[in-house]
Amino acid sequence: MQEIRFDDLSTLSSMVSQTWGNWSRPVAVSQDMINVFAEMTGDRQWIHVDVDRARREGPFGEAIAHGFLVLGMSTLIKNTGDYIIVGHGSALNYGLEKVRFVSPVPAGSELHGHTRIVAVREEKGGVMLTVGVAIHVVGADRPAVCFDWKLLYRP
């Protein structure tokens, strides 16, 4: 795995690309996880938690994970082994851009993701890295969720 200092703007800038990196290890999404997320957030919509009704009446023929659950799992998926940012004192979530929930994630699926560096910019107090993230159900061509993740690395 390539180690890159957070303030090595030259190396980081050279990695800006339209090409996606390696896939992360798969992560399972169980019905139990979906149910716990529903209780935590109050989003108990039947398409997520009522497996029988979702099979009978749902547009996907089965219960599906909440989009925000899948989005929240991105911290488990973003580490693909392509590189690691080192030498910083802290890394702060600055925000997300272009979040799209593209396709459903059936309960019992496995997810994996890949990333690419979209932009690098020196900021007052650190370096802003924008990372494109695409999370897929394993075996699916279309992503389930995709977004640009802005991270502020500080000394």
Secondary structure, DSSP 8 states (H G I E B T S, - for coil): -EEEETT-HHHHHHTB-SS-------EE--HHHHHHHHHHHS---HHHH-HHHHHHH-TTSS-B--HHHHHHTHHHHS--SSEEEES-SEEEEEEEEEEEE-S--BTT-EEEEEEEEEEEEEETTEEEEEEEEEEEETT-SS-SEEEEEEEEEE-
